[in-house]
Amino acid sequence: MKMIYKTIAIVLALMVAGCAPSSRITSSWKSPEATPKQFDKIMVLGLINEPDRTIREKMEIDLVNKLNSIGYNAFCSCNEFNPKEFENMNEEQAINKIKKSGADAVLTVVLLDKEKERYYVPGRVYYSPYVIYHRRFWGYYVTLYDRVYSPGYYSSDTKYFWESNLYELTNDKKLIYSVQTSSFDPVSTNNLADEYSSIIVNDLVKNNVLTTKRGF
């Protein structure tokens, strides 16, 4: 019986977690000179120091898909360059290499920090009258024993802190948009990438940095 209630609690918690967004914007900035521009090609560049490349690739791919969905031609840096491609280059060399791919803008996604918190969740006492079992002591005792007390346990939450910048490679190669976000204990890498790409691209459009192209 105890396992049944515990399983139900876990399922409900996962359902709530799956419904509530785990990512939110903490700050957003755009250049006063920025106007909606339809770039020819945007490169999405991830800088994520993770042993597993999956998270970098997922973040890049989902941002590319979201940009494509509003009419922009975007592509992943992970399909063109390795993570340390520009490590030994100066600015001019790096910009020229990116321009050769046809990009006239770069949208970065950087994992600034990752924190893991471990905390103790104390046990809780519940009251639930089970009248049907009152006639016999043991039936009542066993049922209520499993029902009223939930033992404490240790749990861990992970927080991700992200930053994305949009750079225009033409003219002054300047920063035209920057946003910082936090993601709290995402359900999965897929969920994290999907939420992040949605809120970033929506904010770019909302702030008139990018515009939804006609027909999309």
Residue frames as a rotation matrix with the C-alpha (Angstrom) as fourth column:
MET 1
0.567 0.824 0.000 0.00
0.824 -0.567 0.000 0.00
0.000 0.000 -1.000 0.00
LYS 2
0.398 -0.502 -0.768 2.82
0.207 -0.767 0.608 2.37
-0.894 -0.401 -0.201 0.89
MET 3
-0.652 -0.702 0.285 4.42
0.389 0.012 0.921 1.82
-0.650 0.712 0.266 -2.51
ILE 4
-0.078 0.719 0.690 1.12
0.991 -0.019 0.131 2.57
0.107 0.694 -0.712 -4.26
TYR 5
0.821 0.416 -0.390 0.79
0.493 -0.862 0.117 5.98
-0.288 -0.288 -0.913 -2.59
LYS 6
0.046 -0.897 -0.441 4.44
0.098 -0.435 0.895 6.75
-0.994 -0.084 0.068 -3.19
THR 7
-0.622 -0.238 0.746 4.07
0.704 0.248 0.666 5.86
-0.343 0.939 0.013 -6.88
ILE 8
0.383 0.848 0.367 0.97
0.914 -0.405 -0.020 8.05
0.131 0.343 -0.930 -7.18
ALA 9
0.694 -0.169 -0.699 2.82
0.238 -0.863 0.445 10.96
-0.679 -0.476 -0.559 -5.57
ILE 10
-0.398 -0.917 -0.003 5.73
0.223 -0.100 0.970 10.59
-0.890 0.386 0.245 -7.98
VAL 11
-0.397 0.331 0.856 3.43
0.917 0.162 0.363 10.43
-0.018 0.930 -0.368 -11.01
LEU 12
0.697 0.713 -0.082 1.55
0.716 -0.698 0.016 13.55
-0.046 -0.070 -0.997 -9.87
ALA 13
0.371 -0.655 -0.658 4.82
0.108 -0.674 0.731 15.40
-0.922 -0.343 -0.179 -9.28
LEU 14
-0.649 -0.627 0.431 6.04
0.456 0.133 0.880 14.50
-0.609 0.768 0.200 -12.76
MET 15
0.026 0.749 0.662 2.74
0.991 -0.106 0.082 15.62
0.132 0.654 -0.745 -14.28
VAL 16
0.833 0.249 -0.494 2.99
0.388 -0.899 0.202 18.99
-0.394 -0.360 -0.846 -12.53
ALA 17
-0.039 -0.943 -0.329 6.64
0.060 -0.331 0.942 19.35
-0.997 0.017 0.070 -13.52
GLY 18
-0.565 -0.175 0.807 5.82
0.748 0.305 0.590 18.50
-0.349 0.936 -0.041 -17.11
CYS 19
0.404 0.817 0.410 3.12
0.901 -0.432 -0.027 21.17
0.156 0.381 -0.912 -17.27
ALA 20
0.858 -0.093 -0.505 5.04
0.149 -0.896 0.418 23.99
-0.492 -0.434 -0.755 -15.60
PRO 21
0.760 -0.629 0.162 7.76
0.048 -0.195 -0.980 25.70
0.648 0.753 -0.118 -17.67
SER 22
0.622 -0.605 -0.496 11.22
0.760 0.315 0.569 25.24
-0.188 -0.731 0.656 -16.19
SER 23
-0.469 -0.841 0.271 12.88
0.883 -0.450 0.133 28.17
0.010 0.302 0.953 -18.00
ARG 24
0.725 0.669 -0.163 12.35
0.664 -0.742 -0.088 31.92
-0.180 -0.044 -0.983 -17.65
ILE 25
0.139 -0.637 0.758 14.03
0.535 -0.596 -0.599 35.12
0.833 0.489 0.258 -18.79
THR 26
0.247 -0.138 -0.959 15.82
0.935 -0.227 0.273 36.99
-0.255 -0.964 0.073 -16.01
SER 27
0.083 -0.184 -0.979 17.04
-0.023 -0.983 0.182 39.95
-0.996 0.007 -0.086 -18.09
SER 28
0.251 0.065 0.966 16.83
0.928 0.269 -0.259 41.11
-0.276 0.961 0.007 -21.68
TRP 29
0.066 -0.323 -0.944 18.54
0.001 -0.946 0.324 43.95
-0.998 -0.023 -0.062 -23.59
LYS 30
0.403 -0.047 0.914 18.59
0.899 0.204 -0.386 45.25
-0.168 0.978 0.125 -27.15
SER 31
-0.690 -0.721 -0.060 20.66
0.675 -0.672 0.304 47.94
-0.260 0.169 0.951 -28.79
PRO 32
-0.039 0.677 -0.735 18.83
0.120 -0.727 -0.676 51.28
-0.992 -0.115 -0.053 -29.14
GLU 33
-0.390 -0.207 -0.897 19.89
-0.784 -0.436 0.442 51.18
-0.482 0.876 0.008 -32.79
ALA 34
-0.911 0.001 0.412 18.45
0.130 0.950 0.284 47.72
-0.391 0.312 -0.866 -33.43
THR 35
-0.149 0.881 -0.449 15.60
-0.913 -0.297 -0.280 47.51
-0.380 0.368 0.849 -35.94
PRO 36
0.481 0.373 0.793 13.85
-0.136 0.926 -0.353 44.37
-0.866 0.062 0.496 -37.22
LYS 37
-0.101 -0.617 -0.781 16.16
-0.953 -0.166 0.255 42.88
-0.287 0.770 -0.571 -39.81
GLN 38
0.896 0.392 0.208 15.76
-0.292 0.874 -0.388 39.91
-0.334 0.287 0.898 -42.10
PHE 39
-0.057 -0.997 0.052 19.22
-0.719 0.077 0.691 38.41
-0.693 0.002 -0.721 -42.05
ASP 40
0.147 0.030 -0.989 20.20
-0.906 0.406 -0.122 36.20
0.398 0.913 0.087 -44.96
LYS 41
0.350 -0.115 -0.930 21.64
0.136 0.988 -0.071 33.47
0.927 -0.102 0.361 -42.76
ILE 42
0.432 -0.144 0.890 22.00
-0.853 -0.387 0.351 33.09
0.294 -0.911 -0.290 -38.98
MET 43
-0.176 -0.543 -0.821 24.52
-0.025 0.836 -0.547 30.75
0.984 -0.076 -0.161 -37.41
VAL 44
0.809 0.406 0.425 23.62
-0.462 -0.009 0.887 29.38
0.364 -0.914 0.180 -33.97
LEU 45
-0.084 -0.957 -0.277 26.77
-0.184 0.288 -0.940 28.83
0.979 -0.028 -0.200 -31.91
GLY 46
0.904 0.422 -0.062 26.74
-0.054 0.256 0.965 26.93
0.423 -0.869 0.255 -28.61
LEU 47
-0.247 -0.951 0.184 29.45
-0.424 -0.065 -0.903 27.32
0.871 -0.301 -0.387 -25.98
ILE 48
0.693 0.575 0.434 28.71
-0.680 0.322 0.659 24.60
0.239 -0.752 0.614 -23.48
ASN 49
-0.374 -0.925 -0.066 31.47
-0.793 0.356 -0.493 22.86
0.480 -0.132 -0.867 -21.56
GLU 50
0.461 0.586 0.666 29.69
-0.793 0.609 0.014 19.56
-0.398 -0.535 0.745 -21.04
PRO 51
-0.527 -0.687 0.501 31.30
-0.403 0.721 0.564 16.10
-0.748 0.095 -0.657 -21.38
ASP 52
-0.252 0.554 0.793 28.29
0.740 0.639 -0.212 15.02
-0.624 0.533 -0.571 -23.43
ARG 53
-0.979 -0.186 -0.082 27.87
0.084 -0.736 0.671 17.02
-0.185 0.650 0.737 -26.65
THR 54
-0.462 0.863 0.206 24.17
0.858 0.374 0.353 16.18
0.227 0.340 -0.913 -26.75
ILE 55
0.213 0.606 -0.766 23.04
0.778 -0.580 -0.243 19.24
-0.591 -0.544 -0.595 -24.80
ARG 56
-0.473 -0.445 -0.760 25.00
-0.103 -0.829 0.549 21.65
-0.875 0.338 0.346 -27.03
GLU 57
-0.988 0.078 0.132 23.67
0.147 0.237 0.960 20.04
0.043 0.968 -0.246 -30.19
LYS 58
-0.240 0.967 -0.088 20.08
0.969 0.244 0.044 19.99
0.064 -0.074 -0.995 -28.89
MET 59
0.089 0.241 -0.966 20.20
0.454 -0.873 -0.176 23.66
-0.886 -0.423 -0.187 -27.89
GLU 60
-0.725 -0.430 -0.538 21.60
-0.262 -0.551 0.792 24.63
-0.637 0.715 0.287 -31.29
ILE 61
-0.903 0.371 0.216 19.20
0.395 0.522 0.756 22.44
0.168 0.768 -0.618 -33.28
ASP 62
-0.059 0.953 -0.297 16.09
0.979 -0.003 -0.204 23.66
-0.195 -0.303 -0.933 -31.45
LEU 63
-0.045 -0.019 -0.999 17.08
0.112 -0.994 0.014 27.32
-0.993 -0.112 0.047 -31.85
VAL 64
-0.925 -0.313 -0.217 17.70
-0.193 -0.105 0.976 26.71
-0.328 0.944 0.037 -35.55
ASN 65
-0.654 0.735 0.179 14.32
0.731 0.553 0.401 25.02
0.196 0.393 -0.898 -35.95
LYS 66
0.122 0.724 -0.679 12.56
0.796 -0.479 -0.369 27.84
-0.593 -0.495 -0.635 -34.13
LEU 67
-0.349 -0.326 -0.879 14.26
-0.211 -0.886 0.412 30.49
-0.913 0.329 0.241 -36.29
ASN 68
-0.997 -0.002 0.071 13.39
0.066 0.326 0.943 28.52
-0.025 0.945 -0.325 -39.41
SER 69
-0.392 0.919 -0.033 9.77
0.912 0.384 -0.146 28.35
-0.122 -0.087 -0.989 -38.26
ILE 70
0.380 0.517 -0.767 9.46
0.391 -0.841 -0.373 32.16
-0.838 -0.158 -0.522 -38.44
GLY 71
0.967 0.187 0.171 11.08
0.211 -0.221 -0.952 32.33
-0.140 0.957 -0.254 -41.87
TYR 72
0.508 -0.847 -0.156 14.80
-0.808 -0.531 0.253 32.73
-0.297 -0.002 -0.955 -41.23
ASN 73
0.705 -0.439 -0.557 17.57
-0.063 0.743 -0.666 30.69
0.707 0.505 0.496 -42.80
ALA 74
0.423 -0.533 0.733 19.53
-0.904 -0.199 0.377 29.39
-0.055 -0.823 -0.566 -39.81
PHE 75
0.544 -0.307 -0.781 22.05
-0.098 0.901 -0.423 26.61
0.833 0.307 0.460 -39.31
CYS 76
0.984 -0.175 -0.014 23.94
0.058 0.247 0.967 24.90
-0.166 -0.953 0.253 -36.47
SER 77
0.359 -0.931 -0.071 27.62
-0.928 -0.347 -0.135 25.57
0.101 0.114 -0.988 -35.90
CYS 78
0.041 -0.336 0.941 27.90
-0.528 0.792 0.306 21.94
-0.848 -0.509 -0.145 -34.77
ASN 79
0.743 0.258 0.617 27.31
0.346 0.641 -0.685 20.91
-0.572 0.723 0.387 -38.39
GLU 80
0.900 -0.386 0.205 30.05
-0.007 -0.482 -0.876 23.22
0.437 0.786 -0.437 -39.67
PHE 81
0.029 -0.914 0.405 32.70
-0.578 -0.346 -0.739 23.59
0.816 -0.213 -0.538 -36.96
ASN 82
-0.020 -0.109 -0.994 34.09
0.654 0.750 -0.095 21.66
0.756 -0.652 0.056 -34.02
PRO 83
0.758 0.476 -0.445 33.69
0.637 -0.399 0.659 23.14
0.136 -0.783 -0.606 -30.48
LYS 84
0.359 -0.713 -0.603 37.23
0.361 -0.489 0.794 24.59
-0.861 -0.503 0.081 -30.47
GLU 85
0.481 -0.087 0.872 37.28
0.877 0.048 -0.479 25.71
0.000 0.995 0.099 -34.11
PHE 86
0.659 -0.112 0.744 38.07
0.182 -0.936 -0.302 29.34
0.730 0.335 -0.596 -33.31
GLU 87
0.847 -0.252 -0.469 40.35
0.504 0.096 0.858 28.73
-0.172 -0.963 0.208 -30.33
ASN 88
-0.051 -0.981 -0.186 43.61
0.696 -0.168 0.698 29.85
-0.716 -0.094 0.692 -31.97
MET 89
-0.110 0.096 0.989 42.17
0.898 -0.417 0.141 32.50
0.426 0.904 -0.040 -34.30
ASN 90
-0.914 -0.058 -0.403 42.02
0.224 -0.899 -0.377 36.24
-0.340 -0.435 0.834 -33.96
GLU 91
-0.146 0.951 -0.274 38.77
-0.001 -0.277 -0.961 38.13
-0.989 -0.140 0.041 -34.47
GLU 92
-0.034 0.110 -0.993 39.31
-0.902 -0.431 -0.017 38.81
-0.430 0.896 0.114 -38.16
GLN 93
-0.854 -0.346 -0.389 40.15
-0.484 0.803 0.347 35.19
0.192 0.485 -0.853 -38.94
ALA 94
-0.791 0.593 0.152 37.13
0.351 0.644 -0.680 33.89
-0.501 -0.484 -0.717 -37.02
ILE 95
0.009 0.828 -0.561 34.69
-0.256 -0.540 -0.801 36.36
-0.967 0.151 0.207 -38.59
ASN 96
-0.271 -0.188 -0.944 35.99
-0.951 -0.096 0.293 35.61
-0.146 0.978 -0.152 -42.09
LYS 97
-0.991 -0.110 -0.075 35.58
-0.117 0.987 0.106 31.88
0.062 0.114 -0.992 -41.49
ILE 98
-0.455 0.890 0.008 32.00
0.367 0.196 -0.909 32.35
-0.811 -0.411 -0.416 -40.33
LYS 99
0.045 0.465 -0.884 31.21
-0.602 -0.694 -0.395 34.65
-0.797 0.550 0.249 -43.26
LYS 100
-0.740 -0.390 -0.548 32.46
-0.672 0.417 0.612 31.99
-0.010 0.821 -0.570 -45.67
SER 101
-0.841 0.508 0.185 29.59
0.444 0.844 -0.301 29.82
-0.309 -0.171 -0.936 -44.46
GLY 102
-0.492 0.649 0.580 27.24
0.491 -0.344 0.800 32.57
0.719 0.679 -0.150 -45.67
ALA 103
0.181 0.589 -0.788 26.23
0.983 -0.078 0.167 33.82
0.037 -0.805 -0.593 -42.22
ASP 104
-0.285 -0.232 0.930 25.64
0.239 -0.957 -0.166 37.53
0.928 0.175 0.328 -41.68
ALA 105
0.203 0.302 0.931 24.58
-0.838 -0.439 0.325 37.08
0.507 -0.846 0.164 -38.02
VAL 106
-0.546 -0.393 -0.740 25.50
0.080 0.855 -0.513 34.82
0.834 -0.340 -0.435 -35.09
LEU 107
0.471 0.672 0.571 23.21
-0.663 -0.157 0.732 33.83
0.582 -0.724 0.372 -32.22
THR 108
-0.613 -0.756 -0.230 25.21
-0.345 0.518 -0.783 32.41
0.711 -0.400 -0.578 -29.33
VAL 109
0.717 0.693 0.079 23.93
-0.363 0.274 0.891 30.18
0.596 -0.667 0.447 -26.55
VAL 110
-0.354 -0.935 0.010 26.24
-0.305 0.105 -0.946 29.93
0.884 -0.338 -0.323 -23.56
LEU 111
0.618 0.432 -0.657 25.92
0.463 0.476 0.748 27.91
0.636 -0.766 0.095 -20.36
LEU 112
0.229 -0.513 0.827 27.17
-0.510 -0.787 -0.347 30.44
0.829 -0.342 -0.441 -17.79
ASP 113
-0.668 -0.397 0.629 26.76
-0.739 0.253 -0.624 28.20
0.089 -0.882 -0.462 -14.76
LYS 114
0.110 0.672 -0.733 25.23
-0.234 0.734 0.637 24.97
0.966 0.101 0.238 -13.55
GLU 115
-0.582 -0.249 0.774 24.35
-0.784 -0.080 -0.616 24.38
0.215 -0.965 -0.148 -9.91
LYS 116
-0.137 0.532 -0.836 23.15
0.098 0.847 0.523 21.25
0.986 -0.010 -0.168 -8.20
GLU 117
-0.396 0.103 0.913 21.36
-0.846 -0.427 -0.319 21.62
0.357 -0.898 0.256 -4.89
ARG 118
-0.435 0.246 -0.866 20.70
0.292 0.949 0.123 18.73
0.852 -0.199 -0.484 -2.51
TYR 119
-0.560 0.322 0.764 18.08
-0.748 -0.593 -0.298 19.20
0.357 -0.738 0.573 0.18
TYR 120
-0.963 0.227 -0.147 16.04
0.270 0.846 -0.460 17.19
0.020 -0.483 -0.876 2.65
VAL 121
-0.357 0.924 0.140 12.29
-0.511 -0.318 0.799 16.92
0.782 0.214 0.585 2.29
PRO 122
-0.838 0.004 0.546 10.79
-0.519 0.306 -0.798 16.13
-0.170 -0.952 -0.254 5.72
GLY 123
-0.799 0.593 -0.099 8.09
0.549 0.787 0.282 13.54
0.245 0.171 -0.954 6.19
ARG 124
-0.705 0.633 0.321 4.48
-0.613 -0.771 0.173 14.75
0.357 -0.074 0.931 6.35
VAL 125
-0.850 0.510 0.130 1.46
0.282 0.650 -0.705 13.59
-0.444 -0.563 -0.697 8.30
TYR 126
-0.750 0.658 -0.071 -1.88
-0.377 -0.338 0.862 13.33
0.543 0.673 0.501 6.49
TYR 127
-0.644 0.642 0.416 -5.38
-0.273 0.315 -0.909 12.83
-0.715 -0.699 -0.028 7.90
SER 128
-0.565 0.506 -0.651 -7.74
-0.699 0.125 0.704 10.68
0.437 0.853 0.284 5.88
PRO 129
-0.246 0.525 0.815 -10.74
-0.779 0.393 -0.488 8.94
-0.576 -0.755 0.313 7.53
TYR 130
-0.673 0.038 -0.739 -11.07
-0.497 0.717 0.489 5.34
0.548 0.696 -0.464 6.36
VAL 131
-0.158 0.724 0.672 -14.41
-0.976 -0.010 -0.219 4.51
-0.152 -0.690 0.708 8.00
ILE 132
0.558 0.459 -0.692 -14.80
-0.650 0.760 -0.020 1.20
0.516 0.461 0.722 6.20
TYR 133
-0.070 -0.687 -0.723 -11.89
0.101 0.716 -0.691 -0.25
0.992 -0.121 0.019 8.18
HIS 134
-0.320 -0.080 0.944 -12.96
-0.794 -0.521 -0.313 1.02
0.517 -0.850 0.103 11.61
ARG 135
0.692 0.720 0.053 -14.76
-0.634 0.572 0.521 -2.25
0.344 -0.394 0.852 12.50
ARG 136
0.851 -0.471 -0.234 -11.55
0.515 0.835 0.193 -4.24
0.105 -0.285 0.953 12.81
PHE 137
0.739 -0.570 -0.359 -8.45
-0.113 -0.630 0.768 -2.81
-0.664 -0.527 -0.531 14.48
TRP 138
-0.107 -0.927 0.359 -5.81
0.357 0.302 0.884 -4.45
-0.928 0.223 0.298 12.30
GLY 139
0.095 0.210 0.973 -7.41
0.995 -0.026 -0.092 -3.53
0.006 0.977 -0.212 8.99
TYR 140
0.952 0.292 0.094 -7.71
0.282 -0.954 0.099 0.03
0.118 -0.068 -0.991 10.22
TYR 141
0.588 -0.785 -0.195 -4.15
-0.057 -0.281 0.958 0.12
-0.807 -0.552 -0.209 11.59
VAL 142
-0.179 -0.706 0.685 -2.46
0.683 0.412 0.603 -1.31
-0.708 0.576 0.409 8.48
THR 143
0.311 0.396 0.864 -4.38
0.923 -0.344 -0.175 0.95
0.228 0.851 -0.472 6.10
LEU 144
0.983 0.144 0.110 -3.82
0.111 -0.958 0.264 4.13
0.143 -0.248 -0.958 8.08
TYR 145
0.445 -0.890 -0.095 -0.20
0.238 0.015 0.971 3.34
-0.863 -0.455 0.219 8.90
ASP 146
-0.294 -0.545 0.785 0.64
0.893 0.136 0.429 3.32
-0.340 0.828 0.447 5.19
ARG 147
0.329 0.584 0.742 -1.56
0.839 -0.542 0.054 6.32
0.434 0.605 -0.668 4.58
VAL 148
0.949 0.284 -0.140 -0.72
0.315 -0.811 0.492 8.87
0.026 -0.511 -0.859 7.26
TYR 149
0.540 -0.799 -0.264 3.05
-0.135 -0.392 0.910 8.92
-0.831 -0.456 -0.320 7.30
SER 150
0.929 -0.331 0.167 5.31
0.211 0.100 -0.972 9.75
0.306 0.938 0.162 4.38
PRO 151
0.486 -0.795 -0.364 8.99
0.712 0.118 0.692 9.36
-0.507 -0.595 0.623 5.28
GLY 152
0.659 -0.337 -0.673 11.46
-0.412 -0.910 0.052 12.13
-0.630 0.243 -0.738 4.54
TYR 153
0.570 -0.498 0.653 13.94
0.756 0.630 -0.179 11.82
-0.322 0.595 0.736 1.71
TYR 154
-0.205 -0.716 -0.667 16.82
0.089 -0.692 0.716 13.62
-0.975 0.088 0.206 0.01
SER 155
0.661 0.438 0.610 16.29
0.661 0.045 -0.749 15.24
-0.355 0.898 -0.259 -3.36
SER 156
-0.457 -0.851 -0.260 18.42
0.506 -0.489 0.711 17.17
-0.732 0.193 0.654 -5.85
ASP 157
0.789 0.614 0.007 17.54
0.383 -0.482 -0.788 20.06
-0.481 0.624 -0.616 -8.15
THR 158
-0.309 -0.889 0.338 19.67
0.862 -0.111 0.495 21.38
-0.403 0.444 0.800 -10.98
LYS 159
0.674 0.456 -0.582 19.74
0.211 -0.873 -0.440 25.02
-0.708 0.174 -0.684 -12.06
TYR 160
-0.111 -0.658 0.745 21.12
0.985 0.028 0.172 26.17
-0.134 0.752 0.645 -15.39
PHE 161
0.384 0.152 -0.911 22.02
0.150 -0.984 -0.101 29.79
-0.911 -0.098 -0.401 -16.12
TRP 162
0.078 -0.230 0.970 22.13
0.957 0.291 -0.008 30.71
-0.280 0.929 0.243 -19.79
GLU 163
0.026 -0.016 -1.000 23.02
-0.136 -0.991 0.013 33.70
-0.990 0.136 -0.028 -21.95
SER 164
0.135 0.028 0.990 22.30
0.935 0.328 -0.137 34.29
-0.329 0.944 0.018 -25.62
ASN 165
-0.125 -0.241 -0.963 23.67
-0.078 -0.965 0.251 37.15
-0.989 0.106 0.101 -27.74
LEU 166
0.616 0.304 0.727 22.81
0.705 0.199 -0.681 38.13
-0.352 0.932 -0.092 -31.30
TYR 167
-0.169 -0.775 -0.609 25.66
0.099 -0.628 0.772 39.68
-0.981 0.070 0.183 -33.26
GLU 168
0.931 0.361 -0.061 25.38
0.013 -0.198 -0.980 41.35
-0.366 0.911 -0.189 -36.64
LEU 169
0.211 -0.922 0.324 28.43
0.681 0.377 0.628 40.48
-0.702 0.088 0.707 -38.73
THR 170
0.193 -0.101 0.976 27.96
0.843 -0.493 -0.218 43.25
0.503 0.864 -0.010 -41.28
ASN 171
0.661 0.032 0.750 28.99
-0.085 -0.989 0.118 46.84
0.745 -0.142 -0.651 -40.59
ASP 172
0.083 -0.656 0.750 30.51
-0.860 -0.427 -0.278 47.07
0.503 -0.622 -0.600 -37.08
LYS 173
-0.298 -0.136 -0.945 30.07
0.100 0.980 -0.172 43.39
0.949 -0.146 -0.278 -36.13
LYS 174
-0.688 0.004 0.725 28.12
-0.599 -0.567 -0.566 44.67
0.409 -0.824 0.392 -33.13
LEU 175
-0.852 0.455 -0.258 25.99
0.520 0.676 -0.522 43.14
-0.063 -0.579 -0.813 -30.41
ILE 176
-0.687 0.660 0.306 22.33
-0.343 -0.665 0.663 43.97
0.641 0.350 0.683 -31.01
TYR 177
0.463 0.871 0.162 20.60
-0.621 0.189 0.761 41.76
0.633 -0.453 0.628 -28.45
SER 178
-0.723 -0.648 -0.238 21.41
-0.253 0.569 -0.782 39.93
0.643 -0.505 -0.576 -25.21
VAL 179
0.398 0.883 0.250 19.27
-0.682 0.103 0.724 37.82
0.614 -0.459 0.643 -22.90
GLN 180
-0.807 -0.585 0.083 19.89
-0.474 0.558 -0.681 35.84
0.352 -0.589 -0.727 -19.73
THR 181
0.314 0.931 -0.186 17.70
-0.641 0.352 0.682 33.01
0.701 -0.095 0.707 -18.52
SER 182
-0.630 -0.414 0.657 17.52
-0.754 0.528 -0.390 30.44
-0.186 -0.741 -0.645 -15.76
SER 183
0.069 0.601 -0.796 16.26
-0.549 0.689 0.473 26.88
0.833 0.405 0.377 -16.12
PHE 184
-0.283 -0.084 0.955 15.18
-0.952 0.146 -0.269 25.03
-0.117 -0.986 -0.122 -12.98
ASP 185
-0.558 -0.026 0.829 15.38
-0.302 0.938 -0.173 21.25
-0.773 -0.347 -0.531 -12.89
PRO 186
-0.152 0.519 -0.841 14.21
-0.988 -0.088 0.124 20.57
-0.009 0.850 0.527 -16.48
VAL 187
0.662 0.526 0.533 12.49
-0.528 0.833 -0.166 17.25
-0.532 -0.172 0.829 -17.12
SER 188
0.492 -0.512 0.704 14.91
0.675 0.735 0.063 16.33
-0.549 0.444 0.708 -19.91
THR 189
-0.592 -0.765 -0.254 17.44
0.324 -0.514 0.794 17.77
-0.738 0.388 0.552 -22.35
ASN 190
-0.618 0.442 0.650 14.76
0.723 -0.005 0.691 17.78
0.309 0.897 -0.317 -25.04
ASN 191
0.464 0.851 -0.248 12.37
0.874 -0.393 0.287 19.70
0.146 -0.350 -0.925 -22.80
LEU 192
0.161 -0.521 -0.838 15.10
0.498 -0.690 0.525 22.18
-0.852 -0.502 0.149 -21.84
ALA 193
-0.821 -0.547 0.166 16.10
0.387 -0.318 0.866 22.88
-0.420 0.775 0.472 -25.45
ASP 194
-0.327 0.785 0.526 12.50
0.830 -0.027 0.557 23.23
0.451 0.619 -0.643 -26.61
GLU 195
0.601 0.554 -0.576 11.55
0.781 -0.559 0.277 25.67
-0.168 -0.616 -0.769 -23.84
TYR 196
-0.088 -0.737 -0.670 14.73
0.427 -0.636 0.643 27.69
-0.900 -0.229 0.371 -24.20
SER 197
-0.843 -0.256 0.472 14.46
0.525 -0.205 0.826 28.10
-0.115 0.945 0.308 -27.97
SER 198
0.024 0.952 0.306 10.80
0.901 -0.153 0.406 29.13
0.433 0.266 -0.861 -27.69
ILE 199
0.650 0.284 -0.705 11.30
0.650 -0.689 0.322 31.85
-0.394 -0.667 -0.632 -25.09
ILE 200
-0.331 -0.850 -0.410 14.41
0.383 -0.518 0.765 33.26
-0.863 0.096 0.497 -26.81
VAL 201
-0.812 0.044 0.582 12.95
0.572 -0.141 0.808 33.47
0.117 0.989 0.089 -30.31
ASN 202
0.267 0.963 0.029 9.65
0.901 -0.261 0.347 34.81
0.341 -0.067 -0.938 -28.95
ASP 203
0.443 -0.166 -0.881 11.56
0.551 -0.725 0.414 37.50
-0.707 -0.669 -0.230 -27.05
LEU 204
-0.696 -0.714 0.071 13.57
0.447 -0.355 0.821 38.42
-0.561 0.604 0.566 -30.16
VAL 205
-0.485 0.617 0.620 10.31
0.704 -0.146 0.695 38.96
0.519 0.773 -0.364 -32.07
LYS 206
0.478 0.712 -0.514 8.60
0.876 -0.346 0.336 40.69
0.062 -0.611 -0.789 -29.15
ASN 207
0.255 -0.486 -0.836 11.46
0.392 -0.738 0.549 43.22
-0.884 -0.468 0.003 -28.90
ASN 208
0.961 0.236 -0.143 11.49
-0.037 -0.404 -0.914 43.83
-0.273 0.884 -0.379 -32.68
VAL 209
-0.043 -0.998 -0.041 14.99
-0.553 -0.010 0.833 42.50
-0.832 0.058 -0.552 -33.10
LEU 210
-0.971 -0.088 0.222 13.74
0.126 0.602 0.788 39.87
-0.203 0.794 -0.574 -35.56
THR 211
-0.293 0.916 -0.273 10.51
-0.842 -0.382 -0.380 39.87
-0.453 0.118 0.884 -37.46
THR 212
-0.116 0.343 0.932 8.30
0.216 0.925 -0.314 37.01
-0.969 0.165 -0.182 -38.59
LYS 213
-0.904 -0.303 -0.300 8.70
-0.214 -0.287 0.934 36.83
-0.369 0.909 0.195 -42.34
ARG 214
-0.113 0.915 -0.387 5.65
-0.943 -0.222 -0.249 37.06
-0.314 0.337 0.888 -44.55
GLY 215
0.186 0.288 -0.939 4.03
-0.674 0.733 0.091 33.70
0.715 0.617 0.330 -45.18
PHE 216
-0.552 -0.412 -0.725 5.13
0.235 0.758 -0.609 32.22
0.800 -0.506 -0.321 -41.83
